[in-house]
Amino acid sequence: MAKKVLKEHLINRNWCKGCGICIAFCPKKVLEADEKGKVFAARDRDCICCKQCELMCPDFAIEIEVVK
């Protein structure tokens, strides 16, 4: 099985309520909250494409796109 490679973090900031669940579940600490409490990808290069943030987000505000 080929290693997944990150293409992009798609974060809908209008849907994000800043709960921090995605930040807590990220095993590589890629995500952080900005001054408004909204999530952003602070360390894209560290992402292992596990999609825990996408799966755990209660607002469906995060999508992980991988290179195919």
mmJSON file of the N, C-alpha and C atoms, coordinates in Angstrom:
{"data_MODEL":{"atom_site":{
"group_PDB":["ATOM","ATOM","ATOM","ATOM","ATOM","ATOM","ATOM","ATOM","ATOM","ATOM","ATOM","ATOM","ATOM","ATOM","ATOM","ATOM","ATOM","ATOM","ATOM","ATOM","ATOM","ATOM","ATOM","ATOM","ATOM","ATOM","ATOM","ATOM","ATOM","ATOM","ATOM","ATOM","ATOM","ATOM","ATOM","ATOM","ATOM","ATOM","ATOM","ATOM","ATOM","ATOM","ATOM","ATOM","ATOM","ATOM","ATOM","ATOM","ATOM","ATOM","ATOM","ATOM","ATOM","ATOM","ATOM","ATOM","ATOM","ATOM","ATOM","ATOM","ATOM","ATOM","ATOM","ATOM","ATOM","ATOM","ATOM","ATOM","ATOM","ATOM","ATOM","ATOM","ATOM","ATOM","ATOM","ATOM","ATOM","ATOM","ATOM","ATOM","ATOM","ATOM","ATOM","ATOM","ATOM","ATOM","ATOM","ATOM","ATOM","ATOM","ATOM","ATOM","ATOM","ATOM","ATOM","ATOM","ATOM","ATOM","ATOM","ATOM","ATOM","ATOM","ATOM","ATOM","ATOM","ATOM","ATOM","ATOM","ATOM","ATOM","ATOM","ATOM","ATOM","ATOM","ATOM","ATOM","ATOM","ATOM","ATOM","ATOM","ATOM","ATOM","ATOM","ATOM","ATOM","ATOM","ATOM","ATOM","ATOM","ATOM","ATOM","ATOM","ATOM","ATOM","ATOM","ATOM","ATOM","ATOM","ATOM","ATOM","ATOM","ATOM","ATOM","ATOM","ATOM","ATOM","ATOM","ATOM","ATOM","ATOM","ATOM","ATOM","ATOM","ATOM","ATOM","ATOM","ATOM","ATOM","ATOM","ATOM","ATOM","ATOM","ATOM","ATOM","ATOM","ATOM","ATOM","ATOM","ATOM","ATOM","ATOM","ATOM","ATOM","ATOM","ATOM","ATOM","ATOM","ATOM","ATOM","ATOM","ATOM","ATOM","ATOM","ATOM","ATOM","ATOM","ATOM","ATOM","ATOM","ATOM","ATOM","ATOM","ATOM","ATOM","ATOM","ATOM","ATOM","ATOM","ATOM","ATOM","ATOM","ATOM","ATOM","ATOM"],
"id":[1,2,3,4,5,6,7,8,9,10,11,12,13,14,15,16,17,18,19,20,21,22,23,24,25,26,27,28,29,30,31,32,33,34,35,36,37,38,39,40,41,42,43,44,45,46,47,48,49,50,51,52,53,54,55,56,57,58,59,60,61,62,63,64,65,66,67,68,69,70,71,72,73,74,75,76,77,78,79,80,81,82,83,84,85,86,87,88,89,90,91,92,93,94,95,96,97,98,99,100,101,102,103,104,105,106,107,108,109,110,111,112,113,114,115,116,117,118,119,120,121,122,123,124,125,126,127,128,129,130,131,132,133,134,135,136,137,138,139,140,141,142,143,144,145,146,147,148,149,150,151,152,153,154,155,156,157,158,159,160,161,162,163,164,165,166,167,168,169,170,171,172,173,174,175,176,177,178,179,180,181,182,183,184,185,186,187,188,189,190,191,192,193,194,195,196,197,198,199,200,201,202,203,204],
"type_symbol":["N","C","C","N","C","C","N","C","C","N","C","C","N","C","C","N","C","C","N","C","C","N","C","C","N","C","C","N","C","C","N","C","C","N","C","C","N","C","C","N","C","C","N","C","C","N","C","C","N","C","C","N","C","C","N","C","C","N","C","C","N","C","C","N","C","C","N","C","C","N","C","C","N","C","C","N","C","C","N","C","C","N","C","C","N","C","C","N","C","C","N","C","C","N","C","C","N","C","C","N","C","C","N","C","C","N","C","C","N","C","C","N","C","C","N","C","C","N","C","C","N","C","C","N","C","C","N","C","C","N","C","C","N","C","C","N","C","C","N","C","C","N","C","C","N","C","C","N","C","C","N","C","C","N","C","C","N","C","C","N","C","C","N","C","C","N","C","C","N","C","C","N","C","C","N","C","C","N","C","C","N","C","C","N","C","C","N","C","C","N","C","C","N","C","C","N","C","C","N","C","C","N","C","C"],
"label_atom_id":["N","CA","C","N","CA","C","N","CA","C","N","CA","C","N","CA","C","N","CA","C","N","CA","C","N","CA","C","N","CA","C","N","CA","C","N","CA","C","N","CA","C","N","CA","C","N","CA","C","N","CA","C","N","CA","C","N","CA","C","N","CA","C","N","CA","C","N","CA","C","N","CA","C","N","CA","C","N","CA","C","N","CA","C","N","CA","C","N","CA","C","N","CA","C","N","CA","C","N","CA","C","N","CA","C","N","CA","C","N","CA","C","N","CA","C","N","CA","C","N","CA","C","N","CA","C","N","CA","C","N","CA","C","N","CA","C","N","CA","C","N","CA","C","N","CA","C","N","CA","C","N","CA","C","N","CA","C","N","CA","C","N","CA","C","N","CA","C","N","CA","C","N","CA","C","N","CA","C","N","CA","C","N","CA","C","N","CA","C","N","CA","C","N","CA","C","N","CA","C","N","CA","C","N","CA","C","N","CA","C","N","CA","C","N","CA","C","N","CA","C","N","CA","C","N","CA","C","N","CA","C","N","CA","C","N","CA","C"],
"label_alt_id":[null,null,null,null,null,null,null,null,null,null,null,null,null,null,null,null,null,null,null,null,null,null,null,null,null,null,null,null,null,null,null,null,null,null,null,null,null,null,null,null,null,null,null,null,null,null,null,null,null,null,null,null,null,null,null,null,null,null,null,null,null,null,null,null,null,null,null,null,null,null,null,null,null,null,null,null,null,null,null,null,null,null,null,null,null,null,null,null,null,null,null,null,null,null,null,null,null,null,null,null,null,null,null,null,null,null,null,null,null,null,null,null,null,null,null,null,null,null,null,null,null,null,null,null,null,null,null,null,null,null,null,null,null,null,null,null,null,null,null,null,null,null,null,null,null,null,null,null,null,null,null,null,null,null,null,null,null,null,null,null,null,null,null,null,null,null,null,null,null,null,null,null,null,null,null,null,null,null,null,null,null,null,null,null,null,null,null,null,null,null,null,null,null,null,null,null,null,null,null,null,null,null,null,null],
"label_comp_id":["MET","MET","MET","ALA","ALA","ALA","LYS","LYS","LYS","LYS","LYS","LYS","VAL","VAL","VAL","LEU","LEU","LEU","LYS","LYS","LYS","GLU","GLU","GLU","HIS","HIS","HIS","LEU","LEU","LEU","ILE","ILE","ILE","ASN","ASN","ASN","ARG","ARG","ARG","ASN","ASN","ASN","TRP","TRP","TRP","CYS","CYS","CYS","LYS","LYS","LYS","GLY","GLY","GLY","CYS","CYS","CYS","GLY","GLY","GLY","ILE","ILE","ILE","CYS","CYS","CYS","ILE","ILE","ILE","ALA","ALA","ALA","PHE","PHE","PHE","CYS","CYS","CYS","PRO","PRO","PRO","LYS","LYS","LYS","LYS","LYS","LYS","VAL","VAL","VAL","LEU","LEU","LEU","GLU","GLU","GLU","ALA","ALA","ALA","ASP","ASP","ASP","GLU","GLU","GLU","LYS","LYS","LYS","GLY","GLY","GLY","LYS","LYS","LYS","VAL","VAL","VAL","PHE","PHE","PHE","ALA","ALA","ALA","ALA","ALA","ALA","ARG","ARG","ARG","ASP","ASP","ASP","ARG","ARG","ARG","ASP","ASP","ASP","CYS","CYS","CYS","ILE","ILE","ILE","CYS","CYS","CYS","CYS","CYS","CYS","LYS","LYS","LYS","GLN","GLN","GLN","CYS","CYS","CYS","GLU","GLU","GLU","LEU","LEU","LEU","MET","MET","MET","CYS","CYS","CYS","PRO","PRO","PRO","ASP","ASP","ASP","PHE","PHE","PHE","ALA","ALA","ALA","ILE","ILE","ILE","GLU","GLU","GLU","ILE","ILE","ILE","GLU","GLU","GLU","VAL","VAL","VAL","VAL","VAL","VAL","LYS","LYS","LYS"],
"label_asym_id":["A","A","A","A","A","A","A","A","A","A","A","A","A","A","A","A","A","A","A","A","A","A","A","A","A","A","A","A","A","A","A","A","A","A","A","A","A","A","A","A","A","A","A","A","A","A","A","A","A","A","A","A","A","A","A","A","A","A","A","A","A","A","A","A","A","A","A","A","A","A","A","A","A","A","A","A","A","A","A","A","A","A","A","A","A","A","A","A","A","A","A","A","A","A","A","A","A","A","A","A","A","A","A","A","A","A","A","A","A","A","A","A","A","A","A","A","A","A","A","A","A","A","A","A","A","A","A","A","A","A","A","A","A","A","A","A","A","A","A","A","A","A","A","A","A","A","A","A","A","A","A","A","A","A","A","A","A","A","A","A","A","A","A","A","A","A","A","A","A","A","A","A","A","A","A","A","A","A","A","A","A","A","A","A","A","A","A","A","A","A","A","A","A","A","A","A","A","A","A","A","A","A","A","A"],
"label_entity_id":["1","1","1","1","1","1","1","1","1","1","1","1","1","1","1","1","1","1","1","1","1","1","1","1","1","1","1","1","1","1","1","1","1","1","1","1","1","1","1","1","1","1","1","1","1","1","1","1","1","1","1","1","1","1","1","1","1","1","1","1","1","1","1","1","1","1","1","1","1","1","1","1","1","1","1","1","1","1","1","1","1","1","1","1","1","1","1","1","1","1","1","1","1","1","1","1","1","1","1","1","1","1","1","1","1","1","1","1","1","1","1","1","1","1","1","1","1","1","1","1","1","1","1","1","1","1","1","1","1","1","1","1","1","1","1","1","1","1","1","1","1","1","1","1","1","1","1","1","1","1","1","1","1","1","1","1","1","1","1","1","1","1","1","1","1","1","1","1","1","1","1","1","1","1","1","1","1","1","1","1","1","1","1","1","1","1","1","1","1","1","1","1","1","1","1","1","1","1","1","1","1","1","1","1"],
"label_seq_id":[1,1,1,2,2,2,3,3,3,4,4,4,5,5,5,6,6,6,7,7,7,8,8,8,9,9,9,10,10,10,11,11,11,12,12,12,13,13,13,14,14,14,15,15,15,16,16,16,17,17,17,18,18,18,19,19,19,20,20,20,21,21,21,22,22,22,23,23,23,24,24,24,25,25,25,26,26,26,27,27,27,28,28,28,29,29,29,30,30,30,31,31,31,32,32,32,33,33,33,34,34,34,35,35,35,36,36,36,37,37,37,38,38,38,39,39,39,40,40,40,41,41,41,42,42,42,43,43,43,44,44,44,45,45,45,46,46,46,47,47,47,48,48,48,49,49,49,50,50,50,51,51,51,52,52,52,53,53,53,54,54,54,55,55,55,56,56,56,57,57,57,58,58,58,59,59,59,60,60,60,61,61,61,62,62,62,63,63,63,64,64,64,65,65,65,66,66,66,67,67,67,68,68,68],
"pdbx_PDB_ins_code":[null,null,null,null,null,null,null,null,null,null,null,null,null,null,null,null,null,null,null,null,null,null,null,null,null,null,null,null,null,null,null,null,null,null,null,null,null,null,null,null,null,null,null,null,null,null,null,null,null,null,null,null,null,null,null,null,null,null,null,null,null,null,null,null,null,null,null,null,null,null,null,null,null,null,null,null,null,null,null,null,null,null,null,null,null,null,null,null,null,null,null,null,null,null,null,null,null,null,null,null,null,null,null,null,null,null,null,null,null,null,null,null,null,null,null,null,null,null,null,null,null,null,null,null,null,null,null,null,null,null,null,null,null,null,null,null,null,null,null,null,null,null,null,null,null,null,null,null,null,null,null,null,null,null,null,null,null,null,null,null,null,null,null,null,null,null,null,null,null,null,null,null,null,null,null,null,null,null,null,null,null,null,null,null,null,null,null,null,null,null,null,null,null,null,null,null,null,null,null,null,null,null,null,null],
"Cartn_x":[0.842,0.0,0.893,0.641,1.436,1.125,2.157,1.991,1.161,0.185,-0.636,0.179,-0.002,0.711,-0.318,-0.134,-1.066,-1.049,-2.229,-2.367,-2.779,-3.774,-4.261,-5.164,-5.129,-6.111,-7.209,-8.418,-9.533,-10.317,-10.255,-10.907,-11.944,-13.205,-14.284,-14.407,-13.853,-13.817,-15.201,-16.149,-17.517,-18.217,-17.848,-18.455,-17.741,-16.46,-15.668,-16.174,-16.485,-16.933,-15.818,-14.639,-13.488,-13.517,-14.079,-14.199,-12.865,-11.926,-10.602,-10.488,-11.546,-11.502,-10.465,-10.432,-9.477,-8.039,-7.816,-6.48,-6.061,-6.973,-6.691,-6.396,-7.061,-6.895,-5.748,-5.157,-4.065,-2.813,-2.358,-1.195,0.116,0.177,1.41,1.347,0.284,0.134,0.269,-0.384,-0.352,-1.262,-2.375,-3.391,-3.228,-3.589,-3.599,-4.812,-5.127,-6.209,-5.609,-6.296,-5.846,-6.419,-6.247,-6.7,-8.22,-8.963,-10.426,-10.888,-9.934,-10.261,-10.546,-10.412,-10.649,-9.381,-9.575,-8.443,-7.752,-6.44,-5.674,-4.522,-4.004,-2.89,-1.587,-0.993,0.238,1.484,1.42,2.582,2.15,1.813,1.352,2.293,3.574,4.574,4.597,4.098,4.093,2.878,1.91,0.664,0.941,0.369,0.528,-0.748,-1.702,-2.951,-3.758,-3.758,-4.536,-6.028,-6.357,-7.728,-8.491,-7.776,-8.451,-9.197,-8.606,-9.266,-10.565,-10.51,-11.687,-12.767,-12.369,-13.331,-13.948,-13.192,-13.666,-14.38,-14.255,-14.88,-16.405,-17.064,-18.521,-19.249,-18.547,-19.167,-18.807,-18.058,-17.638,-16.895,-16.108,-15.417,-14.043,-13.568,-12.22,-12.293,-11.557,-11.398,-9.929,-9.392,-7.997,-7.972,-7.334,-7.157,-5.778,-5.732,-4.452,-4.17,-2.897,-2.483,-2.779,-3.371,-3.728,-2.744],
"Cartn_y":[-1.173,0.0,1.244,2.13,3.347,4.323,5.033,6.044,7.201,7.659,8.784,10.068,10.945,12.209,13.339,14.271,15.377,16.285,16.584,17.591,18.911,18.848,20.088,19.801,20.708,20.736,21.698,21.209,22.081,22.329,23.554,23.901,24.981,24.654,25.611,26.418,27.605,28.437,28.936,28.938,29.322,28.228,26.992,25.877,25.592,25.925,25.646,26.49,25.816,26.557,26.692,26.164,26.317,25.414,24.233,23.322,22.7,22.586,22.049,20.536,19.839,18.371,17.911,18.543,18.157,18.359,19.429,19.716,18.629,18.224,17.206,15.836,15.5,14.172,14.066,15.178,15.126,14.538,13.358,12.725,13.463,14.298,15.011,16.497,16.927,18.321,19.306,18.971,19.8,21.021,20.85,21.887,22.761,24.035,24.985,25.885,26.613,27.6,28.984,29.805,31.183,32.082,33.383,34.328,34.341,33.851,33.767,32.387,31.493,30.151,29.176,29.627,28.771,27.992,26.776,25.894,26.261,26.032,26.152,25.155,24.811,23.862,24.629,24.525,25.259,24.552,23.23,22.445,21.403,21.869,20.981,19.813,20.083,19.054,17.88,18.082,17.011,16.097,16.462,15.691,14.312,13.273,11.901,11.39,12.278,11.964,10.87,10.866,9.864,10.188,11.429,11.931,11.909,11.823,11.855,13.171,14.273,15.575,15.593,15.072,15.021,14.131,12.984,12.032,12.517,13.235,13.636,14.987,15.784,17.106,16.979,17.477,17.357,18.267,19.216,20.166,19.909,18.844,18.495,19.651,20.373,21.571,21.28,20.042,19.712,18.563,18.731,17.65,17.567,16.365,16.134,15.588,16.317,15.858,15.239,14.061,13.385,13.298,13.204,13.033,11.597,11.415,10.06,9.54],
"Cartn_z":[0.0,0.0,0.0,-0.933,-1.056,0.076,0.485,1.525,0.982,1.769,1.363,1.472,0.492,0.462,0.478,1.385,1.528,0.312,-0.19,-1.228,-0.583,0.32,0.916,2.116,3.096,4.176,3.721,3.57,3.214,4.502,4.996,6.254,5.98,6.241,6.069,7.358,7.349,8.551,8.956,8.032,8.375,9.177,8.961,9.687,11.001,11.087,12.285,13.453,14.57,15.752,16.781,16.455,17.346,18.563,18.429,19.574,19.976,19.021,19.321,19.281,18.926,18.871,17.849,16.695,15.651,16.12,16.848,17.373,18.356,19.202,20.218,19.614,18.506,17.919,16.926,16.515,15.544,16.197,15.719,16.349,16.099,15.08,14.739,15.09,15.752,16.204,15.04,13.92,12.716,12.86,13.548,13.636,14.87,14.71,15.817,15.662,16.72,16.67,16.477,15.682,15.478,16.569,16.423,17.441,17.619,16.625,16.725,17.199,17.457,17.899,16.778,15.545,14.377,14.054,13.566,13.293,11.975,11.941,10.702,10.76,9.586,9.495,9.664,10.84,11.153,10.618,10.524,10.084,9.048,7.849,6.774,6.516,6.543,6.193,7.158,8.367,9.361,9.239,8.42,8.288,7.693,8.322,7.845,7.168,6.948,6.24,6.928,8.24,8.977,8.976,8.705,8.609,9.932,11.049,12.347,12.539,12.096,12.217,11.42,10.21,9.341,9.955,10.461,11.033,12.337,13.146,14.467,14.481,13.441,13.414,13.421,14.474,14.547,13.556,12.983,12.057,10.593,10.321,8.957,8.291,9.082,8.598,8.01,8.121,7.633,6.638,5.551,4.575,4.221,4.226,3.868,2.452,1.554,0.18,0.055,-0.536,-0.756,-2.257,-2.583,-3.97,-4.359,-5.489,-5.936,-6.937],
"occupancy":[1.0,1.0,1.0,1.0,1.0,1.0,1.0,1.0,1.0,1.0,1.0,1.0,1.0,1.0,1.0,1.0,1.0,1.0,1.0,1.0,1.0,1.0,1.0,1.0,1.0,1.0,1.0,1.0,1.0,1.0,1.0,1.0,1.0,1.0,1.0,1.0,1.0,1.0,1.0,1.0,1.0,1.0,1.0,1.0,1.0,1.0,1.0,1.0,1.0,1.0,1.0,1.0,1.0,1.0,1.0,1.0,1.0,1.0,1.0,1.0,1.0,1.0,1.0,1.0,1.0,1.0,1.0,1.0,1.0,1.0,1.0,1.0,1.0,1.0,1.0,1.0,1.0,1.0,1.0,1.0,1.0,1.0,1.0,1.0,1.0,1.0,1.0,1.0,1.0,1.0,1.0,1.0,1.0,1.0,1.0,1.0,1.0,1.0,1.0,1.0,1.0,1.0,1.0,1.0,1.0,1.0,1.0,1.0,1.0,1.0,1.0,1.0,1.0,1.0,1.0,1.0,1.0,1.0,1.0,1.0,1.0,1.0,1.0,1.0,1.0,1.0,1.0,1.0,1.0,1.0,1.0,1.0,1.0,1.0,1.0,1.0,1.0,1.0,1.0,1.0,1.0,1.0,1.0,1.0,1.0,1.0,1.0,1.0,1.0,1.0,1.0,1.0,1.0,1.0,1.0,1.0,1.0,1.0,1.0,1.0,1.0,1.0,1.0,1.0,1.0,1.0,1.0,1.0,1.0,1.0,1.0,1.0,1.0,1.0,1.0,1.0,1.0,1.0,1.0,1.0,1.0,1.0,1.0,1.0,1.0,1.0,1.0,1.0,1.0,1.0,1.0,1.0,1.0,1.0,1.0,1.0,1.0,1.0,1.0,1.0,1.0,1.0,1.0,1.0],
"B_iso_or_equiv":[0.0,0.0,0.0,0.0,0.0,0.0,0.0,0.0,0.0,0.0,0.0,0.0,0.0,0.0,0.0,0.0,0.0,0.0,0.0,0.0,0.0,0.0,0.0,0.0,0.0,0.0,0.0,0.0,0.0,0.0,0.0,0.0,0.0,0.0,0.0,0.0,0.0,0.0,0.0,0.0,0.0,0.0,0.0,0.0,0.0,0.0,0.0,0.0,0.0,0.0,0.0,0.0,0.0,0.0,0.0,0.0,0.0,0.0,0.0,0.0,0.0,0.0,0.0,0.0,0.0,0.0,0.0,0.0,0.0,0.0,0.0,0.0,0.0,0.0,0.0,0.0,0.0,0.0,0.0,0.0,0.0,0.0,0.0,0.0,0.0,0.0,0.0,0.0,0.0,0.0,0.0,0.0,0.0,0.0,0.0,0.0,0.0,0.0,0.0,0.0,0.0,0.0,0.0,0.0,0.0,0.0,0.0,0.0,0.0,0.0,0.0,0.0,0.0,0.0,0.0,0.0,0.0,0.0,0.0,0.0,0.0,0.0,0.0,0.0,0.0,0.0,0.0,0.0,0.0,0.0,0.0,0.0,0.0,0.0,0.0,0.0,0.0,0.0,0.0,0.0,0.0,0.0,0.0,0.0,0.0,0.0,0.0,0.0,0.0,0.0,0.0,0.0,0.0,0.0,0.0,0.0,0.0,0.0,0.0,0.0,0.0,0.0,0.0,0.0,0.0,0.0,0.0,0.0,0.0,0.0,0.0,0.0,0.0,0.0,0.0,0.0,0.0,0.0,0.0,0.0,0.0,0.0,0.0,0.0,0.0,0.0,0.0,0.0,0.0,0.0,0.0,0.0,0.0,0.0,0.0,0.0,0.0,0.0,0.0,0.0,0.0,0.0,0.0,0.0],
"pdbx_formal_charge":[null,null,null,null,null,null,null,null,null,null,null,null,null,null,null,null,null,null,null,null,null,null,null,null,null,null,null,null,null,null,null,null,null,null,null,null,null,null,null,null,null,null,null,null,null,null,null,null,null,null,null,null,null,null,null,null,null,null,null,null,null,null,null,null,null,null,null,null,null,null,null,null,null,null,null,null,null,null,null,null,null,null,null,null,null,null,null,null,null,null,null,null,null,null,null,null,null,null,null,null,null,null,null,null,null,null,null,null,null,null,null,null,null,null,null,null,null,null,null,null,null,null,null,null,null,null,null,null,null,null,null,null,null,null,null,null,null,null,null,null,null,null,null,null,null,null,null,null,null,null,null,null,null,null,null,null,null,null,null,null,null,null,null,null,null,null,null,null,null,null,null,null,null,null,null,null,null,null,null,null,null,null,null,null,null,null,null,null,null,null,null,null,null,null,null,null,null,null,null,null,null,null,null,null],
"auth_seq_id":[1,1,1,2,2,2,3,3,3,4,4,4,5,5,5,6,6,6,7,7,7,8,8,8,9,9,9,10,10,10,11,11,11,12,12,12,13,13,13,14,14,14,15,15,15,16,16,16,17,17,17,18,18,18,19,19,19,20,20,20,21,21,21,22,22,22,23,23,23,24,24,24,25,25,25,26,26,26,27,27,27,28,28,28,29,29,29,30,30,30,31,31,31,32,32,32,33,33,33,34,34,34,35,35,35,36,36,36,37,37,37,38,38,38,39,39,39,40,40,40,41,41,41,42,42,42,43,43,43,44,44,44,45,45,45,46,46,46,47,47,47,48,48,48,49,49,49,50,50,50,51,51,51,52,52,52,53,53,53,54,54,54,55,55,55,56,56,56,57,57,57,58,58,58,59,59,59,60,60,60,61,61,61,62,62,62,63,63,63,64,64,64,65,65,65,66,66,66,67,67,67,68,68,68],
"auth_comp_id":["MET","MET","MET","ALA","ALA","ALA","LYS","LYS","LYS","LYS","LYS","LYS","VAL","VAL","VAL","LEU","LEU","LEU","LYS","LYS","LYS","GLU","GLU","GLU","HIS","HIS","HIS","LEU","LEU","LEU","ILE","ILE","ILE","ASN","ASN","ASN","ARG","ARG","ARG","ASN","ASN","ASN","TRP","TRP","TRP","CYS","CYS","CYS","LYS","LYS","LYS","GLY","GLY","GLY","CYS","CYS","CYS","GLY","GLY","GLY","ILE","ILE","ILE","CYS","CYS","CYS","ILE","ILE","ILE","ALA","ALA","ALA","PHE","PHE","PHE","CYS","CYS","CYS","PRO","PRO","PRO","LYS","LYS","LYS","LYS","LYS","LYS","VAL","VAL","VAL","LEU","LEU","LEU","GLU","GLU","GLU","ALA","ALA","ALA","ASP","ASP","ASP","GLU","GLU","GLU","LYS","LYS","LYS","GLY","GLY","GLY","LYS","LYS","LYS","VAL","VAL","VAL","PHE","PHE","PHE","ALA","ALA","ALA","ALA","ALA","ALA","ARG","ARG","ARG","ASP","ASP","ASP","ARG","ARG","ARG","ASP","ASP","ASP","CYS","CYS","CYS","ILE","ILE","ILE","CYS","CYS","CYS","CYS","CYS","CYS","LYS","LYS","LYS","GLN","GLN","GLN","CYS","CYS","CYS","GLU","GLU","GLU","LEU","LEU","LEU","MET","MET","MET","CYS","CYS","CYS","PRO","PRO","PRO","ASP","ASP","ASP","PHE","PHE","PHE","ALA","ALA","ALA","ILE","ILE","ILE","GLU","GLU","GLU","ILE","ILE","ILE","GLU","GLU","GLU","VAL","VAL","VAL","VAL","VAL","VAL","LYS","LYS","LYS"],
"auth_asym_id":["A","A","A","A","A","A","A","A","A","A","A","A","A","A","A","A","A","A","A","A","A","A","A","A","A","A","A","A","A","A","A","A","A","A","A","A","A","A","A","A","A","A","A","A","A","A","A","A","A","A","A","A","A","A","A","A","A","A","A","A","A","A","A","A","A","A","A","A","A","A","A","A","A","A","A","A","A","A","A","A","A","A","A","A","A","A","A","A","A","A","A","A","A","A","A","A","A","A","A","A","A","A","A","A","A","A","A","A","A","A","A","A","A","A","A","A","A","A","A","A","A","A","A","A","A","A","A","A","A","A","A","A","A","A","A","A","A","A","A","A","A","A","A","A","A","A","A","A","A","A","A","A","A","A","A","A","A","A","A","A","A","A","A","A","A","A","A","A","A","A","A","A","A","A","A","A","A","A","A","A","A","A","A","A","A","A","A","A","A","A","A","A","A","A","A","A","A","A","A","A","A","A","A","A"],
"auth_atom_id":["N","CA","C","N","CA","C","N","CA","C","N","CA","C","N","CA","C","N","CA","C","N","CA","C","N","CA","C","N","CA","C","N","CA","C","N","CA","C","N","CA","C","N","CA","C","N","CA","C","N","CA","C","N","CA","C","N","CA","C","N","CA","C","N","CA","C","N","CA","C","N","CA","C","N","CA","C","N","CA","C","N","CA","C","N","CA","C","N","CA","C","N","CA","C","N","CA","C","N","CA","C","N","CA","C","N","CA","C","N","CA","C","N","CA","C","N","CA","C","N","CA","C","N","CA","C","N","CA","C","N","CA","C","N","CA","C","N","CA","C","N","CA","C","N","CA","C","N","CA","C","N","CA","C","N","CA","C","N","CA","C","N","CA","C","N","CA","C","N","CA","C","N","CA","C","N","CA","C","N","CA","C","N","CA","C","N","CA","C","N","CA","C","N","CA","C","N","CA","C","N","CA","C","N","CA","C","N","CA","C","N","CA","C","N","CA","C","N","CA","C","N","CA","C","N","CA","C","N","CA","C","N","CA","C","N","CA","C"],
"pdbx_PDB_model_num":[1,1,1,1,1,1,1,1,1,1,1,1,1,1,1,1,1,1,1,1,1,1,1,1,1,1,1,1,1,1,1,1,1,1,1,1,1,1,1,1,1,1,1,1,1,1,1,1,1,1,1,1,1,1,1,1,1,1,1,1,1,1,1,1,1,1,1,1,1,1,1,1,1,1,1,1,1,1,1,1,1,1,1,1,1,1,1,1,1,1,1,1,1,1,1,1,1,1,1,1,1,1,1,1,1,1,1,1,1,1,1,1,1,1,1,1,1,1,1,1,1,1,1,1,1,1,1,1,1,1,1,1,1,1,1,1,1,1,1,1,1,1,1,1,1,1,1,1,1,1,1,1,1,1,1,1,1,1,1,1,1,1,1,1,1,1,1,1,1,1,1,1,1,1,1,1,1,1,1,1,1,1,1,1,1,1,1,1,1,1,1,1,1,1,1,1,1,1,1,1,1,1,1,1]
}}}
